């Protein structure tokens, strides 16, 4: 397993690539922008995509809403050298993953050892529950989502953007609630990424 859960992938991508040891030149990275759909300003989505291209990946865009129109979408996903899903609304993203069946494909890709890079919301979906996003994202944007179950490829919880003062109270409340439920909670700043190989956890940082 090569799971990299970032707060903001753009800021930690070079560190992630160096730690993983992959040479991006000539390699294909699938980029999924869907989580950013609910926002008028999606500059953070484009920034993550640009970061992939800047380190040398050939970027293949795959919008979950359009995936069913591409007969090769399964092979595109499973054959990727890396997958990066941009941040945005956690519940909206999880809803589209389930609707398209990408939740199962993505979990298989991760468990089979593919390099997965999460960015904020797409890091949270890897946890056993996405309840950690309740105080940060609007669950009403995913009215068909039946529960808060995540992909469960990481056994603990990550909370991104932990350095931002406007989030401190919400992060403290969320942390307390999840710890009371028995989870270990990792706070990630935008300079941090959590690397998980299926056994070991390592915090990578740009500092």
N, C-alpha and C positions, 0 to 999 in steps of 0.2 A: 504494500500500500504506500502511495506517495501523495499524501493529503496535505495541502498547504492552505490553511485558513487565515486569510489576511483581513485586516480592517479596511484597507484600501489597497488593492493589488498594484495600482500604478506606483505607489510609493515603495513597495517592497519586492517588486518583480525581479529586479536584478539580483537581490539577495537570495530570493527563492531559487532562481536558476543556478546561481553559483553553488548553493547548498545541494541541490539535486544532482548537479554534475552533467545535466543535459546540455548539448550544444544546439541552440535553437536554429542555427543556419541550415536552411533546407528542410526543416521540420514543419509539420502542420499543426496549428493550434486552432481548435474550434472555439469561436467566441459567441456567446449567447447573451444578447442585450435585453431580453424580455422584461426583466425585473424593473427596468427603468421606465417602462411604458407610462405609468401613472403620473410622471413628473413632466412639467413644462420645460424645465431646464435639465437636459440630460448630458451636460458637459462631463459629468463623472463617468458616464458610460463610454463616451468617446475617448476619454483619457485612458481608461483601461485598455481599450482596443489599440490605441496608438502605442501604448507601452509594449504590447505584444509584438507589434510590427517593428518597433524601434530596437528590440533585442535580437531581431532576426527571424522570427517566426513568419511563415506564410499563414496569413489569417483567413479562415473560412467562417463567414458569418452564418449563424443558424438561429433564426427567430422561431421560438417555439410555436407561435401562432400560425406560422407558415409551414411548419415542418411536415405536416401531412401531405402537402402538395409536392414534396420532394421524395420520390420513390427510393432514393439512396440515403435517406437521412440516418437510418440505423447504422449503415456501414461507415458513413461520414463520422458519426459520433464514436463508434467503437474502435475505428482505425486511427483516431487522432493521436498525435504524439503528446498533446496536452489539451486540456479543456479549461477555459476561463469563463465563468459566468459573472457578468457585471452585477453591481449592487443595485438596490432599489427597494421595492416593497417585498418583504419576505413572504407574506401570505399570498400575494398575487403570483409570485414566482412559484411557490409550492403548488398552488392551484393549477397552473399551466403545466408543470412537470407531471402532475397526476393525470390531468386530462389527456395529455399526449402519450402517456406511458413512458416518458423520459425518466421518470423517477426510478423505474426498474432498470432501464438501460444505463443510467448514470451510476447507479449503485454497483452494477456489474462491472462497469469500466473502472471504478475506483477499487473495488475488491480485487480485481484482476491485475492491479498494479499500474494503471494509467496515471499520469500526472494530472491531478486536479488542483486548480487554483481558485479558491473562493474569494469573494470581495464583499465584505459586509453581509448583506442579506444572503448571498450565496455561500457564505461560511456558516451562517446560522442554520441553514437547511440541512447541514450535515450532522447536526446534533440529534439526540433522541427525540427532542421536542423543540418546536420553534416558538414556544411560549415566551422565550426571552425577548422576542420582538414586540410583544403586545403594547408596551408603553412607548414604542418608537415608530411603529408602522401601523397603518389603519387596516385592521382585519376585515372591515366592511368592503374592501376592494376585491375580496375573494369570497363572495356570498355562497359559492358552491362548496367551499372547503369544509369538510365534515369534522375535522379535528386538527389538533396541532402537532401531530406526529411528524417527525423529521425523517431524514434518510437513515439515521442511526449508524453512520459509518465512523463517527467519532463518539466515544462513550460519555463525554462530558459536555459542558456548555461553553460557548464563546460569546462574549459581548464586545462588539467593535466600538471604535471611537471613544474609548474610555478616558481619553485625555481632555475631552471637550467639556468645559465647565457647565454648559447648559444641560448636559446629560447626567451630571453627578447624582442628583437626587433620584432620578429614575433608575440609574444603574444600581445604586445602593438598594433601592426597594426590590428591584428585579433579582439581584444577587441573593438577598436575604430569602426571598420566596423560593428560589430554585435550590438554594442550599438546604432549606428546611425540607424540600422534597427529596433530598438525598444526592443532589448533583454537585460535582466540583465545577466551579465557575472560573474561567480564565478571562481576564480583562485585557483587551488588545488596543493599543494606540495605533495611529495610522502608520507608525514606524515599525510595527510588529507584525509578524506572521507566525502562526503556530504550525509546526511540521509534525505529522503523525504517521508512523510507518506500520501501524497495526499493533504495536507494542509500546514503543517509546514516544514520548512527547518532548519536543524541543521548541523553545521560543527563539525565533530568529528576529534580529533587529538591525535597523540601519545605523543605530547610534554606535 
